[in-house]
Amino acid sequence: MLESSKALFPYELDDQTIIFKDELGNELLGVTNVYSSDDIDNYTFTFAGISCIDDSEKKVDVELKPEALFTYLIFQELEISFDIAFRASVNVEEYEEEVLQDICRVYFLNGVGDPDFTSPSNRKPLSITINQRNDPRLLESSEPISTIEINSKEFTNVYIKTDDELTFYYNHEYGIVGIIDNKSDKVYSFDRYE
């Protein structure tokens, strides 16, 4: 992953407490758990049945261990969490040309236990291309909004992801900057780190 991409990672490399506020000024505490791909023994991607570079008749399995940064952000009171991942992404169809880009994926997870990305209750992630490098694909789930106000607080370059249960707002400056509980219509906005 490029240093310029790592510089956009919005969380400190130490765990933090993050304070959000609702429209009445009541505080909501979030806690981060930050780690990297170096901290995970089995952090790999395996792609089976890829055509061999030397002999296109042969199929090979390609195993990759990309450099990555992660934040697991927990809101105990709401019983929700987010997994924010920055990583290099190799275009496996063109792996011999080393076609890659740096990406950000933000997963909204039900509950606050260990992340289970195989659970059908988990949603598709918000996907953002951080640095396209030499990969022609763009992963954007949406275009960022240049300026948005959440609970009278202004944020810039914000991506939005909505599903039946929750709407969340993300930017590279602060990470998750807003949460709307679509069932109760409660709105929370990022206030500060502690």
C-alpha positions as CSV (number, residue, x, y, z in Angstrom):
1,M,0.0,0.0,0.0
2,L,1.3,3.4,-0.9
3,E,2.4,5.8,1.9
4,S,0.0,8.4,0.5
5,S,-2.9,5.9,0.9
6,K,-1.8,5.1,4.5
7,A,-1.8,8.8,5.3
8,L,-5.5,9.0,4.6
9,F,-6.3,6.3,7.2
10,P,-8.5,8.4,9.6
11,Y,-7.7,6.6,12.9
12,E,-4.6,6.7,15.2
13,L,-2.7,3.5,15.4
14,D,-3.5,3.3,19.1
15,D,-7.0,2.4,20.3
16,Q,-9.1,5.5,20.9
17,T,-12.5,6.5,22.4
18,I,-14.6,8.5,19.9
19,I,-17.4,10.7,21.1
20,F,-20.5,11.2,19.0
21,K,-23.5,13.4,19.9
22,D,-27.1,13.2,19.1
23,E,-29.3,16.2,18.1
24,L,-29.9,17.0,21.9
25,G,-26.2,16.9,22.8
26,N,-26.3,13.5,24.5
27,E,-23.0,11.6,24.1
28,L,-22.5,8.3,22.4
29,L,-19.2,6.5,23.0
30,G,-17.4,4.6,20.4
31,V,-14.2,2.6,20.9
32,T,-11.6,1.7,18.2
33,N,-9.4,-1.4,18.0
34,V,-6.7,-0.6,15.4
35,Y,-4.5,-3.3,13.8
36,S,-2.6,-4.1,10.6
37,S,-2.3,-7.1,8.3
38,D,1.0,-7.9,10.2
39,D,-1.1,-8.6,13.3
40,I,-3.1,-11.3,11.5
41,D,-1.3,-14.7,10.9
42,N,-3.8,-15.9,8.2
43,Y,-4.7,-12.6,6.4
44,T,-4.5,-13.9,2.8
45,F,-6.7,-13.9,-0.3
46,T,-6.7,-17.1,-2.3
47,F,-7.9,-17.1,-5.9
48,A,-8.3,-20.6,-7.4
49,G,-8.2,-21.6,-11.1
50,I,-6.3,-18.6,-12.5
51,S,-4.6,-19.2,-15.9
52,C,-0.8,-19.8,-15.5
53,I,1.5,-17.1,-16.9
54,D,3.8,-19.7,-18.6
55,D,1.1,-22.1,-19.8
56,S,-2.5,-20.8,-20.2
57,E,-3.7,-24.4,-20.4
58,K,-2.7,-24.9,-16.7
59,K,-4.7,-23.4,-13.8
60,V,-3.0,-22.2,-10.7
61,D,-4.1,-21.0,-7.3
62,V,-2.8,-17.5,-6.4
63,E,-2.4,-16.6,-2.7
64,L,-1.9,-12.9,-1.8
65,K,-1.2,-11.2,1.5
66,P,-1.7,-7.5,0.9
67,E,-0.6,-4.8,3.3
68,A,-3.6,-3.5,5.2
69,L,-4.8,-1.3,8.1
70,F,-8.0,-2.0,10.0
71,T,-10.1,-0.3,12.6
72,Y,-12.9,-2.2,14.4
73,L,-15.2,0.6,15.7
74,I,-17.7,-0.4,18.4
75,F,-20.8,1.4,19.7
76,Q,-21.8,-0.7,22.6
77,E,-24.9,1.3,23.4
78,L,-26.4,0.9,19.9
79,E,-25.1,-2.7,19.6
80,I,-23.5,-2.0,16.3
81,S,-20.0,-1.9,14.9
82,F,-18.0,-1.0,11.8
83,D,-14.9,-2.6,10.3
84,I,-12.9,-0.1,8.3
85,A,-10.2,-1.6,6.1
86,F,-7.5,0.1,4.0
87,R,-5.6,-2.3,1.7
88,A,-3.9,-2.9,-1.6
89,S,-6.1,-4.7,-4.0
90,V,-4.6,-6.8,-6.8
91,N,-6.6,-7.2,-10.0
92,V,-6.2,-11.0,-10.1
93,E,-7.3,-11.2,-13.8
94,E,-4.2,-9.2,-14.6
95,Y,-1.9,-10.4,-11.8
96,E,1.1,-11.0,-14.2
97,E,1.1,-7.3,-15.0
98,E,0.8,-6.4,-11.3
99,V,-2.3,-4.3,-11.8
100,L,-3.4,-2.9,-8.4
101,Q,-5.0,-0.1,-6.5
102,D,-5.4,0.9,-2.8
103,I,-9.0,0.7,-1.5
104,C,-11.1,1.4,1.5
105,R,-13.9,-0.8,2.6
106,V,-16.3,0.1,5.4
107,Y,-18.5,-2.7,6.7
108,F,-21.5,-2.1,9.0
109,L,-21.9,-5.1,11.3
110,N,-24.8,-6.2,13.4
111,G,-23.7,-6.6,17.0
112,V,-20.4,-5.9,18.7
113,G,-18.7,-9.3,18.9
114,D,-15.9,-10.5,16.6
115,P,-16.6,-9.5,13.0
116,D,-18.3,-12.3,11.0
117,F,-18.1,-11.3,7.4
118,T,-19.9,-14.5,6.3
119,S,-23.1,-13.7,8.2
120,P,-26.1,-13.0,5.9
121,S,-27.1,-10.2,8.3
122,N,-24.0,-8.2,7.3
123,R,-24.4,-5.7,4.5
124,K,-22.3,-5.0,1.4
125,P,-19.5,-2.6,2.3
126,L,-19.1,1.0,1.3
127,S,-16.2,0.8,-1.2
128,I,-13.8,3.6,-2.1
129,T,-10.8,3.7,-4.4
130,I,-8.1,5.6,-2.5
131,N,-5.4,5.5,-5.1
132,Q,-6.2,3.9,-8.5
133,R,-2.5,3.4,-9.4
134,N,-2.6,1.3,-12.6
135,D,-5.9,-0.5,-12.2
136,P,-8.7,0.8,-14.5
137,R,-11.5,-0.4,-12.2
138,L,-13.2,2.1,-9.8
139,L,-14.9,0.7,-6.7
140,E,-16.9,3.7,-5.6
141,S,-20.2,2.7,-4.0
142,S,-21.1,6.4,-4.3
143,E,-19.5,9.8,-5.1
144,P,-18.6,11.9,-2.1
145,I,-20.7,14.8,-1.2
146,S,-18.5,17.9,-1.0
147,T,-20.2,19.3,2.2
148,I,-22.9,18.0,4.5
149,E,-24.3,19.1,7.8
150,I,-25.1,16.5,10.5
151,N,-26.6,17.8,13.7
152,S,-25.4,21.4,12.9
153,K,-21.8,20.2,12.3
154,E,-20.3,20.5,8.9
155,F,-18.2,17.7,7.2
156,T,-16.5,17.6,3.8
157,N,-16.0,14.9,1.2
158,V,-18.5,12.5,2.8
159,Y,-19.5,9.1,1.5
160,I,-23.0,7.8,2.4
161,K,-24.2,4.2,2.8
162,T,-27.8,3.4,3.6
163,D,-29.7,0.2,4.3
164,D,-33.0,-0.6,6.0
165,E,-31.5,-0.4,9.5
166,L,-28.9,2.3,9.4
167,T,-27.4,5.1,7.3
168,F,-23.8,6.0,8.0
169,Y,-21.5,8.8,6.8
170,Y,-17.7,8.4,6.3
171,N,-14.8,10.7,5.3
172,H,-11.0,10.3,5.3
173,E,-10.5,13.1,7.8
174,Y,-12.4,11.5,10.7
175,G,-13.7,8.1,9.6
176,I,-17.3,7.5,10.5
177,V,-18.8,11.0,11.0
178,G,-22.5,10.3,11.2
179,I,-25.0,7.6,12.0
180,I,-28.7,7.6,11.5
181,D,-30.7,4.8,13.1
182,N,-33.4,4.4,10.5
183,K,-35.8,2.8,12.9
184,S,-35.7,5.4,15.7
185,D,-34.6,8.4,13.4
186,K,-31.9,9.2,16.0
187,V,-29.0,11.1,14.4
188,Y,-25.5,11.0,15.8
189,S,-22.5,13.0,14.6
190,F,-18.8,12.8,15.2
191,D,-17.7,15.3,18.0
192,R,-14.2,14.4,19.1
193,Y,-11.5,11.8,20.0
194,E,-10.5,11.2,23.6
